Amino acid sequence: MEYAKLGNTDIEVSKLCVGCMSFGVPSEDFHLWTLNYEDSSAMVKKALDLGINFFDTANTYSHGTSEEFLGKAVREHTSRDKVVIATKVYFNEGKLSKQGILTSVDQSLKRLGTDYIDLYIIHRFDYDTPIEETMETLDSLVKAGKVRALGASAMYGYQFMNMQIAAEKNGWTKFVSMQNHYNLLYREDEREMIPICRQHGVSLTPYSPLAAGRLGRKEWKTDSKRSQTDKVAVSKYDSTQEQDMQIVQRVAALAEKYGVSMSQIAVAWLLAKGVTSPIIGATKPKYFDDIANAFNIRLTSEDMAYLDELYVPHKITGAL
Protein backbone atom coordinates (compact mmCIF):
# COMPACT_ATOMS: atom_id res chain seq x y z
CA MET A 1 0.00 0.00 0.00
CA GLU A 2 1.10 3.55 -0.69
CA TYR A 3 0.44 6.52 1.59
CA ALA A 4 0.16 10.30 1.34
CA LYS A 5 -0.43 13.29 3.58
CA LEU A 6 -3.93 14.75 3.64
CA GLY A 7 -3.55 18.28 2.34
CA ASN A 8 -1.07 20.24 4.48
CA THR A 9 -1.73 18.16 7.60
CA ASP A 10 0.36 15.47 9.25
CA ILE A 11 -2.48 12.97 8.75
CA GLU A 12 -1.14 10.10 6.66
CA VAL A 13 -3.73 8.18 4.67
CA SER A 14 -3.55 5.12 2.48
CA LYS A 15 -3.96 5.95 -1.20
CA LEU A 16 -7.12 3.86 -1.20
CA CYS A 17 -10.03 4.75 1.06
CA VAL A 18 -12.82 2.37 2.08
CA GLY A 19 -16.24 3.82 1.34
CA CYS A 20 -18.59 2.65 4.08
CA MET A 21 -21.89 3.44 2.37
CA SER A 22 -22.16 -0.33 1.84
CA PHE A 23 -22.19 -0.92 5.62
CA GLY A 24 -25.37 -0.79 7.69
CA VAL A 25 -28.93 -1.99 8.09
CA PRO A 26 -30.71 -2.15 4.68
CA SER A 27 -33.79 0.00 4.19
CA GLU A 28 -36.22 0.95 1.46
CA ASP A 29 -35.52 4.66 1.91
CA PHE A 30 -31.72 4.38 1.73
CA HIS A 31 -30.15 1.26 0.20
CA LEU A 32 -31.30 -2.36 0.11
CA TRP A 33 -27.88 -3.79 -0.76
CA THR A 34 -25.93 -2.85 2.38
CA LEU A 35 -24.00 -5.37 4.48
CA ASN A 36 -24.85 -6.66 7.97
CA TYR A 37 -22.33 -6.18 10.78
CA GLU A 38 -20.50 -9.47 10.34
CA ASP A 39 -19.90 -8.84 6.63
CA SER A 40 -19.03 -5.17 7.23
CA SER A 41 -16.51 -6.21 9.88
CA ALA A 42 -14.93 -8.67 7.44
CA MET A 43 -14.53 -5.85 4.91
CA VAL A 44 -12.79 -3.66 7.50
CA LYS A 45 -10.48 -6.54 8.47
CA LYS A 46 -9.55 -7.20 4.83
CA ALA A 47 -8.80 -3.51 4.27
CA LEU A 48 -6.60 -3.33 7.36
CA ASP A 49 -4.73 -6.46 6.27
CA LEU A 50 -3.95 -4.75 2.95
CA GLY A 51 -2.59 -1.68 4.73
CA ILE A 52 -5.63 0.53 4.12
CA ASN A 53 -6.09 2.88 7.07
CA PHE A 54 -8.61 5.39 5.63
CA PHE A 55 -12.36 4.85 6.11
CA ASP A 56 -15.13 7.16 4.93
CA THR A 57 -18.70 7.14 6.23
CA ALA A 58 -21.49 9.67 6.87
CA ASN A 59 -24.08 10.48 9.48
CA THR A 60 -26.90 9.48 7.14
CA TYR A 61 -25.51 6.28 5.64
CA SER A 62 -28.02 3.57 6.53
CA HIS A 63 -29.55 6.01 9.03
CA GLY A 64 -26.42 6.10 11.18
CA THR A 65 -25.81 2.36 11.33
CA SER A 66 -22.85 2.66 8.94
CA GLU A 67 -21.06 4.77 11.56
CA GLU A 68 -22.02 2.27 14.26
CA PHE A 69 -20.74 -0.70 12.24
CA LEU A 70 -17.48 1.06 11.32
CA GLY A 71 -16.75 2.15 14.88
CA LYS A 72 -17.43 -1.33 16.26
CA ALA A 73 -15.30 -3.02 13.56
CA VAL A 74 -12.37 -0.68 14.22
CA ARG A 75 -12.51 -1.50 17.92
CA GLU A 76 -12.68 -5.21 17.07
CA HIS A 77 -9.72 -5.30 14.70
CA THR A 78 -7.27 -2.51 15.58
CA SER A 79 -6.58 0.49 17.79
CA ARG A 80 -8.17 3.87 17.13
CA ASP A 81 -4.87 5.64 16.44
CA LYS A 82 -4.10 3.24 13.58
CA VAL A 83 -7.00 4.43 11.40
CA VAL A 84 -8.20 7.67 9.82
CA ILE A 85 -11.97 8.03 10.06
CA ALA A 86 -13.92 10.49 7.95
CA THR A 87 -17.60 11.22 8.39
CA LYS A 88 -19.95 13.91 7.15
CA VAL A 89 -22.57 16.52 8.04
CA TYR A 90 -25.35 18.16 5.98
CA PHE A 91 -28.23 15.72 5.44
CA ASN A 92 -29.49 16.35 8.96
CA GLU A 93 -31.78 18.78 10.73
CA GLY A 94 -30.29 22.24 10.49
CA LYS A 95 -27.85 21.21 7.74
CA LEU A 96 -24.68 23.34 8.16
CA SER A 97 -26.10 25.80 10.67
CA LYS A 98 -24.28 26.12 13.98
CA GLN A 99 -26.85 24.03 15.81
CA GLY A 100 -27.07 21.50 12.97
CA ILE A 101 -23.32 20.90 13.02
CA LEU A 102 -22.93 20.85 16.81
CA THR A 103 -25.77 18.37 17.23
CA SER A 104 -24.67 16.15 14.35
CA VAL A 105 -21.01 15.91 15.34
CA ASP A 106 -21.88 14.70 18.83
CA GLN A 107 -24.27 12.11 17.41
CA SER A 108 -21.56 10.88 15.00
CA LEU A 109 -18.98 10.65 17.79
CA LYS A 110 -21.39 8.58 19.86
CA ARG A 111 -22.26 6.22 17.01
CA LEU A 112 -18.60 5.78 16.07
CA GLY A 113 -17.66 5.21 19.69
CA THR A 114 -14.74 7.64 19.56
CA ASP A 115 -13.89 11.00 21.06
CA TYR A 116 -12.52 12.52 17.84
CA ILE A 117 -13.07 12.43 14.09
CA ASP A 118 -9.99 12.64 11.88
CA LEU A 119 -11.68 14.27 8.89
CA TYR A 120 -15.07 16.00 9.17
CA ILE A 121 -16.60 16.64 5.77
CA ILE A 122 -19.47 18.90 4.75
CA HIS A 123 -21.54 16.65 2.48
CA ARG A 124 -22.93 19.46 0.30
CA PHE A 125 -23.05 23.26 0.11
CA ASP A 126 -25.75 24.78 2.32
CA TYR A 127 -27.60 27.55 0.50
CA ASP A 128 -29.61 28.39 3.63
CA THR A 129 -26.78 29.10 6.10
CA PRO A 130 -24.23 31.94 5.91
CA ILE A 131 -20.77 30.66 5.00
CA GLU A 132 -19.27 32.43 8.01
CA GLU A 133 -21.59 30.64 10.42
CA THR A 134 -20.61 27.26 8.96
CA MET A 135 -16.87 27.91 8.88
CA GLU A 136 -16.71 29.39 12.37
CA THR A 137 -18.61 26.44 13.80
CA LEU A 138 -16.40 23.91 12.02
CA ASP A 139 -13.35 25.76 13.30
CA SER A 140 -14.68 25.50 16.86
CA LEU A 141 -14.78 21.69 16.50
CA VAL A 142 -11.09 21.64 15.60
CA LYS A 143 -10.21 23.93 18.48
CA ALA A 144 -12.23 21.72 20.86
CA GLY A 145 -10.36 18.60 19.72
CA LYS A 146 -13.45 16.86 18.39
CA VAL A 147 -12.15 17.06 14.82
CA ARG A 148 -8.59 16.96 13.47
CA ALA A 149 -9.16 18.27 9.93
CA LEU A 150 -11.95 19.52 7.68
CA GLY A 151 -13.05 18.43 4.23
CA ALA A 152 -15.74 19.31 1.71
CA SER A 153 -17.70 17.32 -0.84
CA ALA A 154 -19.61 17.84 -4.07
CA MET A 155 -20.25 21.54 -4.79
CA TYR A 156 -19.32 24.18 -7.34
CA GLY A 157 -15.79 25.52 -7.47
CA TYR A 158 -16.78 29.09 -6.62
CA GLN A 159 -18.65 27.88 -3.52
CA PHE A 160 -15.64 25.94 -2.27
CA MET A 161 -13.37 28.91 -2.95
CA ASN A 162 -15.67 31.32 -1.10
CA MET A 163 -15.64 29.07 1.96
CA GLN A 164 -11.86 28.85 1.89
CA ILE A 165 -11.59 32.63 1.59
CA ALA A 166 -13.96 33.13 4.54
CA ALA A 167 -11.84 30.80 6.67
CA GLU A 168 -8.58 32.44 5.68
CA LYS A 169 -9.92 35.96 6.23
CA ASN A 170 -11.07 35.13 9.75
CA GLY A 171 -8.24 32.85 10.83
CA TRP A 172 -10.46 29.77 10.87
CA THR A 173 -9.53 26.23 9.85
CA LYS A 174 -9.55 25.67 6.09
CA PHE A 175 -10.54 22.55 4.17
CA VAL A 176 -7.74 20.11 3.35
CA SER A 177 -9.67 17.67 1.16
CA MET A 178 -12.35 17.59 -1.53
CA GLN A 179 -14.52 14.50 -1.96
CA ASN A 180 -15.87 15.15 -5.41
CA HIS A 181 -17.59 13.08 -8.08
CA TYR A 182 -14.79 12.05 -10.42
CA ASN A 183 -14.10 9.08 -12.66
CA LEU A 184 -13.54 8.20 -16.31
CA LEU A 185 -17.25 8.64 -17.03
CA TYR A 186 -17.70 11.92 -15.12
CA ARG A 187 -14.98 14.55 -15.41
CA GLU A 188 -16.78 17.87 -15.09
CA ASP A 189 -14.68 18.94 -12.10
CA GLU A 190 -11.61 19.09 -14.32
CA ARG A 191 -12.87 22.52 -15.45
CA GLU A 192 -12.70 24.40 -12.14
CA MET A 193 -12.83 22.37 -8.92
CA ILE A 194 -9.76 20.24 -9.49
CA PRO A 195 -7.54 23.17 -10.61
CA ILE A 196 -8.67 25.10 -7.51
CA CYS A 197 -7.75 22.18 -5.26
CA ARG A 198 -4.35 21.78 -6.90
CA GLN A 199 -3.63 25.49 -6.57
CA HIS A 200 -4.37 25.41 -2.85
CA GLY A 201 -2.85 22.05 -1.92
CA VAL A 202 -6.21 20.37 -1.24
CA SER A 203 -6.22 16.58 -1.50
CA LEU A 204 -8.65 14.90 -3.89
CA THR A 205 -10.54 11.93 -2.44
CA PRO A 206 -13.19 11.30 -5.11
CA TYR A 207 -16.22 9.11 -4.64
CA SER A 208 -17.61 6.69 -7.22
CA PRO A 209 -14.22 5.99 -8.86
CA LEU A 210 -15.69 2.97 -10.66
CA ALA A 211 -18.96 4.72 -11.60
CA ALA A 212 -20.94 2.33 -9.40
CA GLY A 213 -19.25 -0.68 -11.00
CA ARG A 214 -19.73 0.38 -14.59
CA LEU A 215 -15.98 0.80 -15.08
CA GLY A 216 -15.28 -2.61 -13.59
CA ARG A 217 -17.09 -4.82 -16.09
CA LYS A 218 -17.92 -5.04 -19.80
CA GLU A 219 -21.67 -5.07 -19.14
CA TRP A 220 -23.45 -1.88 -18.06
CA LYS A 221 -25.56 -3.75 -15.49
CA THR A 222 -25.42 -7.09 -13.71
CA ASP A 223 -27.85 -9.23 -11.74
CA SER A 224 -26.29 -8.15 -8.41
CA LYS A 225 -28.59 -6.71 -5.76
CA ARG A 226 -26.90 -3.32 -5.97
CA SER A 227 -27.09 -3.14 -9.75
CA GLN A 228 -30.78 -3.99 -9.63
CA THR A 229 -31.78 -1.63 -6.80
CA ASP A 230 -29.33 1.31 -6.74
CA LYS A 231 -31.55 4.13 -7.99
CA VAL A 232 -28.91 6.77 -7.20
CA ALA A 233 -26.42 5.16 -9.57
CA VAL A 234 -29.08 4.93 -12.28
CA SER A 235 -29.75 8.67 -11.96
CA LYS A 236 -26.02 9.44 -12.23
CA TYR A 237 -25.03 7.27 -15.16
CA ASP A 238 -27.77 5.68 -17.22
CA SER A 239 -28.78 8.75 -19.24
CA THR A 240 -25.35 8.75 -20.92
CA GLN A 241 -24.97 4.98 -21.25
CA GLU A 242 -24.61 4.91 -25.03
CA GLN A 243 -21.69 7.34 -25.24
CA ASP A 244 -20.04 6.16 -22.03
CA MET A 245 -20.02 2.50 -23.04
CA GLN A 246 -17.37 3.44 -25.60
CA ILE A 247 -15.09 4.52 -22.74
CA VAL A 248 -15.92 1.35 -20.80
CA GLN A 249 -14.85 -0.65 -23.87
CA ARG A 250 -11.51 1.16 -23.92
CA VAL A 251 -10.97 0.37 -20.24
CA ALA A 252 -11.67 -3.28 -21.09
CA ALA A 253 -9.21 -3.17 -23.99
CA LEU A 254 -6.40 -1.78 -21.81
CA ALA A 255 -7.16 -4.28 -19.07
CA GLU A 256 -6.81 -7.09 -21.60
CA LYS A 257 -3.59 -5.56 -22.96
CA TYR A 258 -1.94 -5.51 -19.52
CA GLY A 259 -3.57 -8.68 -18.16
CA VAL A 260 -5.25 -6.84 -15.27
CA SER A 261 -8.81 -6.08 -14.21
CA MET A 262 -10.84 -3.17 -15.51
CA SER A 263 -11.18 -1.82 -11.97
CA GLN A 264 -7.40 -1.62 -11.68
CA ILE A 265 -7.21 0.41 -14.90
CA ALA A 266 -9.93 2.81 -13.73
CA VAL A 267 -8.18 3.39 -10.39
CA ALA A 268 -4.73 3.64 -12.01
CA TRP A 269 -6.16 6.39 -14.24
CA LEU A 270 -7.28 8.35 -11.17
CA LEU A 271 -3.91 7.94 -9.47
CA ALA A 272 -2.20 9.15 -12.64
CA LYS A 273 -4.49 12.20 -12.57
CA GLY A 274 -3.08 13.15 -9.17
CA VAL A 275 -5.85 11.87 -6.94
CA THR A 276 -4.72 11.32 -3.33
CA SER A 277 -7.12 8.56 -2.28
CA PRO A 278 -10.14 7.37 -4.29
CA ILE A 279 -13.00 6.05 -2.19
CA ILE A 280 -13.69 2.40 -2.95
CA GLY A 281 -17.07 1.01 -2.01
CA ALA A 282 -17.30 -2.77 -2.16
CA THR A 283 -19.42 -5.61 -0.81
CA LYS A 284 -16.92 -8.47 -1.10
CA PRO A 285 -13.36 -8.61 0.35
CA LYS A 286 -11.93 -9.93 -2.93
CA TYR A 287 -12.62 -6.57 -4.58
CA PHE A 288 -10.15 -4.88 -2.21
CA ASP A 289 -7.51 -7.47 -3.16
CA ASP A 290 -8.11 -6.68 -6.81
CA ILE A 291 -8.03 -2.88 -6.61
CA ALA A 292 -4.97 -2.82 -4.36
CA ASN A 293 -3.03 -4.11 -7.37
CA ALA A 294 -3.71 -0.84 -9.21
CA PHE A 295 -0.48 0.49 -7.70
CA ASN A 296 1.45 -1.96 -9.86
CA ILE A 297 0.13 -0.34 -13.05
CA ARG A 298 1.85 2.63 -14.68
CA LEU A 299 -0.27 3.93 -17.52
CA THR A 300 1.69 5.56 -20.35
CA SER A 301 0.84 8.95 -21.82
CA GLU A 302 -0.56 7.07 -24.82
CA ASP A 303 -2.76 4.98 -22.51
CA MET A 304 -4.06 8.12 -20.80
CA ALA A 305 -4.82 9.81 -24.11
CA TYR A 306 -6.62 6.68 -25.28
CA LEU A 307 -8.82 6.67 -22.17
CA ASP A 308 -9.42 10.43 -22.24
CA GLU A 309 -10.21 10.85 -25.92
CA LEU A 310 -13.91 9.95 -26.10
CA TYR A 311 -15.20 11.93 -23.10
CA VAL A 312 -17.91 14.49 -23.85
CA PRO A 313 -19.44 17.04 -21.43
CA HIS A 314 -22.02 15.69 -18.98
CA LYS A 315 -24.82 17.24 -17.01
CA ILE A 316 -23.61 18.31 -13.56
CA THR A 317 -24.21 15.59 -10.98
CA GLY A 318 -23.45 16.03 -7.30
CA ALA A 319 -23.09 19.80 -6.97
CA LEU A 320 -26.65 20.98 -6.40
DOKOLTOR-985631 format. One line per field, with one value per residue (C-alpha): residue number from 1; y, x, z; residue in one letter. Coordinates in steps of 0.001 Angstrom, whole numbers, plus 500000, padded with zeros to 6 digits. Example, Ala and Ser with C-alpha at 12.3 -4.5 7.8 and 13.67 -1.06 7.14 Angstrom:
2
resi: [1:2]
v: [495500:498940]
u: [512300:513670]
w: [507800:507140]
resn: [a:s]
This chain:
320
resi: [1:2:3:4:5:6:7:8:9:10:11:12:13:14:15:16:17:18:19:20:21:22:23:24:25:26:27:28:29:30:31:32:33:34:35:36:37:38:39:40:41:42:43:44:45:46:47:48:49:50:51:52:53:54:55:56:57:58:59:60:61:62:63:64:65:66:67:68:69:70:71:72:73:74:75:76:77:78:79:80:81:82:83:84:85:86:87:88:89:90:91:92:93:94:95:96:97:98:99:100:101:102:103:104:105:106:107:108:109:110:111:112:113:114:115:116:117:118:119:120:121:122:123:124:125:126:127:128:129:130:131:132:133:134:135:136:137:138:139:140:141:142:143:144:145:146:147:148:149:150:151:152:153:154:155:156:157:158:159:160:161:162:163:164:165:166:167:168:169:170:171:172:173:174:175:176:177:178:179:180:181:182:183:184:185:186:187:188:189:190:191:192:193:194:195:196:197:198:199:200:201:202:203:204:205:206:207:208:209:210:211:212:213:214:215:216:217:218:219:220:221:222:223:224:225:226:227:228:229:230:231:232:233:234:235:236:237:238:239:240:241:242:243:244:245:246:247:248:249:250:251:252:253:254:255:256:257:258:259:260:261:262:263:264:265:266:267:268:269:270:271:272:273:274:275:276:277:278:279:280:281:282:283:284:285:286:287:288:289:290:291:292:293:294:295:296:297:298:299:300:301:302:303:304:305:306:307:308:309:310:311:312:313:314:315:316:317:318:319:320]
v: [500000:503554:506521:510305:513290:514745:518284:520235:518164:515471:512975:510099:508183:505120:505952:503864:504750:502375:503822:502652:503435:499674:499082:499206:498012:497845:500004:500948:504661:504376:501258:497643:496213:497151:494625:493339:493825:490526:491160:494830:493788:491329:494155:496339:493458:492801:496494:496670:493536:495254:498321:500525:502881:505385:504852:507160:507139:509672:510480:509484:506277:503572:506012:506100:502356:502656:504772:502273:499296:501056:502151:498675:496982:499323:498504:494794:494701:497488:500494:503867:505636:503245:504426:507667:508028:510492:511217:513913:516516:518159:515717:516351:518777:522240:521212:523341:525796:526122:524028:521504:520897:520850:518365:516149:515908:514702:512109:510882:510646:508579:506220:505785:505212:507636:511003:512519:512434:512642:514274:516001:516642:518904:516654:519460:523265:524782:527552:528394:529103:531941:530661:532433:530637:527263:527905:529395:526438:523907:525760:525498:521693:521638:523927:521719:518598:516858:517061:516965:518272:519520:518426:519313:517323:517843:521541:524182:525522:529088:527883:525940:528908:531322:529066:528845:532632:533131:530796:532442:535956:535133:532853:529771:526231:525674:522555:520108:517666:517592:514504:515147:513085:512052:509075:508203:508642:511917:514546:517873:518944:519088:522516:524398:522372:520241:523166:525103:522177:521782:525487:525406:522049:520375:516576:514901:511931:511299:509110:506686:505987:502975:504718:502329:499324:500380:500799:497391:495180:494963:494934:498121:496248:492908:490772:491850:493289:496682:496863:496005:498368:501307:504132:506772:505157:504933:508668:509435:507273:505677:508746:508745:504983:504914:507341:506160:502504:503440:504516:501348:499353:501163:500372:496723:496826:498216:495723:492910:494437:494485:491323:493156:493925:496832:498178:498382:500406:502805:503394:503638:506393:508350:507942:509146:512198:513147:511874:511318:508565:507366:506048:502403:501014:497233:494392:491529:491392:490067:493428:495122:492529:493323:497118:497182:495892:499163:500489:498043:499656:502625:503926:505555:508954:507074:504983:508116:509809:506678:506671:510430:510849:509950:511930:514488:517037:515688:517245:518311:515588:516025:519798:520981]
u: [500000:501100:500435:500160:499571:496072:496446:498933:498269:500364:497523:498858:496268:496449:496038:492879:489969:487180:483760:481408:478111:477840:477810:474630:471074:469294:466213:463778:464482:468277:469848:468700:472117:474066:476000:475150:477669:479500:480102:480967:483489:485071:485475:487209:489516:490454:491199:493403:495272:496045:497408:494373:493909:491395:487644:484873:481297:478510:475924:473099:474492:471976:470452:473580:474187:477149:478936:477981:479257:482518:483251:482572:484697:487628:487487:487320:490284:492733:493423:491835:495132:495896:493002:491803:488032:486081:482402:480047:477431:474647:471775:470509:468223:469707:472153:475319:473902:475716:473150:472927:476681:477068:474226:475328:478994:478121:475733:478439:481022:478609:477742:481399:482343:485262:486115:487476:486930:490006:488321:484932:483395:480533:478455:477068:476953:474248:472397:470391:473224:475767:479229:480735:478415:479391:483132:483288:481386:483598:486652:485320:485223:488908:489794:487766:489639:486548:487848:491406:490836:488048:486954:484257:482295:480387:479752:480677:484214:483222:481353:484359:486634:484326:484355:488139:488407:486042:488161:491424:490080:488927:491759:489541:490472:490450:489463:492260:490328:487653:485478:484125:482414:485215:485900:486458:482746:482295:485025:483219:485316:488393:487135:487300:487167:490243:492464:491327:492249:495647:496366:495630:497152:493793:493780:491352:489458:486813:483776:482387:485779:484308:481044:479059:480747:480268:484021:484724:482907:482077:478329:476550:474442:474576:472154:473708:471408:473101:472909:469216:468222:470673:468447:471087:473576:470919:470247:473977:474970:472232:471216:474646:475027:475388:478309:479962:479978:482628:484906:484085:485146:488491:489031:488325:490790:493603:492839:493195:496413:498062:496433:494753:491191:489157:488822:492602:492793:490067:491825:495270:493840:492718:496087:497803:495514:496923:494146:495277:492885:489864:487000:486308:482934:482704:480577:483084:486643:488071:487378:489853:492486:491890:491972:495034:496968:496289:499521:501447:500133:501847:499728:501694:500841:499439:497239:495941:495176:493381:491183:490581:489791:486088:484800:482092:480561:477984:475182:476391:475787:476550:476914:473354]
w: [500000:499309:501588:501343:503581:503644:502345:504479:507604:509252:508752:506660:504674:502478:498798:498799:501060:502077:501339:504081:502370:501835:505621:507688:508087:504677:504194:501456:501912:501727:500197:500112:499237:502381:504483:507966:510777:510336:506633:507234:509877:507440:504913:507501:508467:504827:504269:507355:506266:502951:504735:504124:507072:505634:506113:504930:506229:506866:509485:507141:505642:506528:509029:511180:511325:508935:511556:514258:512236:511320:514878:516256:513565:514216:517918:517066:514700:515582:517792:517127:516440:513575:511403:509825:510064:507949:508386:507149:508042:505979:505442:508961:510726:510488:507737:508161:510670:513979:515811:512975:513022:516812:517230:514348:515340:518829:517411:515003:517788:519859:517009:516070:519695:519563:521065:517845:514094:511879:508889:509172:505771:504746:502482:500298:500112:502322:500498:503633:506096:505906:505004:508015:510423:508965:508880:512369:513799:512021:513301:516857:516502:515597:518482:520857:519722:518392:514825:513469:509929:507678:504227:501714:499162:495927:495212:492662:492526:493381:496485:497727:497047:498896:501958:501894:501586:504541:506667:505679:506227:509747:510831:510869:509849:506090:504174:503355:501159:498471:498041:494585:491924:489580:487337:483687:482971:484877:484592:484910:487904:485679:484554:487857:491080:490508:489392:492493:494735:493104:493434:497153:498081:498760:498500:496108:497555:494888:495363:492783:491140:489342:488404:490602:489004:485406:484916:486411:483908:480205:480865:481939:484514:486289:488261:491585:494239:494029:490247:490366:493204:493259:492007:492801:490428:487724:488036:487772:484845:482785:480757:479083:478747:474969:474760:477969:476960:474396:477262:479197:476130:476077:479755:478912:476008:478188:480932:478400:477043:480483:481837:484726:485791:484486:488033:488319:485102:486271:489608:487993:485762:488830:490528:487356:487427:490831:493063:496666:497718:495709:497815:497051:497988:497842:499185:498897:500352:497071:495422:497786:496842:493188:493393:495640:492628:490793:492303:490138:486952:485318:482481:479654:478181:475183:477489:479204:475894:474716:477835:477760:474085:473904:476900:476155:478574:481022:482995:486436:489021:492704:493029:493599]
resn: [m:e:y:a:k:l:g:n:t:d:i:e:v:s:k:l:c:v:g:c:m:s:f:g:v:p:s:e:d:f:h:l:w:t:l:n:y:e:d:s:s:a:m:v:k:k:a:l:d:l:g:i:n:f:f:d:t:a:n:t:y:s:h:g:t:s:e:e:f:l:g:k:a:v:r:e:h:t:s:r:d:k:v:v:i:a:t:k:v:y:f:n:e:g:k:l:s:k:q:g:i:l:t:s:v:d:q:s:l:k:r:l:g:t:d:y:i:d:l:y:i:i:h:r:f:d:y:d:t:p:i:e:e:t:m:e:t:l:d:s:l:v:k:a:g:k:v:r:a:l:g:a:s:a:m:y:g:y:q:f:m:n:m:q:i:a:a:e:k:n:g:w:t:k:f:v:s:m:q:n:h:y:n:l:l:y:r:e:d:e:r:e:m:i:p:i:c:r:q:h:g:v:s:l:t:p:y:s:p:l:a:a:g:r:l:g:r:k:e:w:k:t:d:s:k:r:s:q:t:d:k:v:a:v:s:k:y:d:s:t:q:e:q:d:m:q:i:v:q:r:v:a:a:l:a:e:k:y:g:v:s:m:s:q:i:a:v:a:w:l:l:a:k:g:v:t:s:p:i:i:g:a:t:k:p:k:y:f:d:d:i:a:n:a:f:n:i:r:l:t:s:e:d:m:a:y:l:d:e:l:y:v:p:h:k:i:t:g:a:l]
